[in-house]
Structure formats: C-alpha cells, structure tokens
Amino acid sequence: MNFVIIVAAGTGSRMNSDLPKQFLDLNGVPVIMHTIDHFHQSSTISEIILVISKEMEQFWTDLCLKQHYRTPVHLAFGGDTRFASVKNGLAYIQENFELGTNDYIAVHDGARPIISSSLIARAFQGAYEHQAIVLAQKSIESVRTGNSTSNNAVDRNQVWLVQTPQVFHADLLTRAYCQKEDPLFTDDASVVEKLGNRIAIVEGDAKNIKITYPQDLQIAQFYLNLIK
C-alpha cells in the first residue's frame, strides 16, 4: 500500500491571517482540500492521513459540512513540532494498518496544493528504486552562505531546493521516527538521513509551491488552472 501523511497542523504565521494558511480560500475551496483531492485523484495513493491541530478538529468538521466535502481521509492530530506531527501520523498508520515489505509512505505539506498525479507517481517510482527520495529542483538563483557581513558564493549547480512529497519505504521511515527529535531535523529526509541512509533526488516541479506569503495564493490560483 502507498500512504500519504498530509501535515496541516501549522499556524501559518507569515500569512498575516488568524486562520492557518492551509485553511485559507483558494478558488472557493480551502487550500488543504485542494491538496487532499489531488492525492485522492492519484491512482498511486491507497490511504490519506490528514494531520491537523487538535484545536482545529471542530473547525475541520464544520468546514467539511459547509463545503459538502466527502473525500475520505483518516484524521490524526499534530504535536508541538512538525516532527511530532509526522510521528503522530505514522503512529496512526501503525495502529490501523499492517505494514508490509512493499509499503511506502509519503509526507507532504498541506500548504502545497498544486501537486499533480504525474509528480506523485514519479516520486513513488523514485522511492521504489531508492527507498528514500525527496523532490527537488536546482536553484536558478545565485546562492551565498553565511551572514550579512561574512558570506561566500556557492556553486548553484550543487544546490537543490527541496519540495514535498518526500517518499520512503515504510519500515525505513518508521524506524527513523523512533529517534529523539533533533533541532537539525528540517524535513523527513533529514530524519531518515541521520540513520545513515542515502537520500535520492527526484526532479520536482516549479508549480509545486508552498503557500507561505499572501501573494502565493495568487500564484497558486494561476497554477491551479494549469493542472486541471
């Protein structure tokens, strides 16, 4: 089976909104519902686990009623950090499904609503071949590392901008999340990597943006029309 854990427990502090970004309106539908629906429409995905803040449970229930939303998802609740939220999503899978040697788990940001079926399929195919993959694109910008007064140029051809979903063999990901949380864990790949596993890169998609700032909603609206 192929699972996806959609992480949507964040607060969206950069959006200048009281409502977390994943619940903001995009073409008349909350961002998170676009995200869920694209995975539901993918023949690659067997089960969808949505991780939201416990405080948003009633809001989500009311939102589904308002939108007449019936796409099947399994609901899990987030923790204080993204690491804890993913771990709770994994715990839900382990408690409700019997994982086997052919099972894979993707982790995806709820605020990335422009994800195509072809990209999902490509990500999982990469995981079948390499056990652990991230979607990423090469930087088209010049890159420097350091601080505002001491910094150095970096070869941008060696710089990859990472996206989600990130896909892993189920056993590998569940073992990785048995580790103690580390401040250096910035995504799921960094958690898996700490166990000594190599991470392969699968070419991502420029349209697969993460809603972070208010103007991103306008960009997402444009891209949404392209993948329909």
Secondary structure, DSSP 8 states (H G I E B T S, - for coil): -EEEEEEE----GGGS-SS-GGGSEETTEEHHHHHHHHHHT-TT-SEEEEEE-GGGHHHHHHHHHHHT-----EEEE--SSHHHHHHHHHHHHHHHS---TT-EEEEEETT-----HHHHHHHHHHHHHHSEEEEEEE--S-EEEE-SSSEEEE-GGG-EEEEEEEEEEHHHHHHHTTS---TT--SHHHHHHTTT---EEEE--TT-----SHHHHHHHHHHHHH--
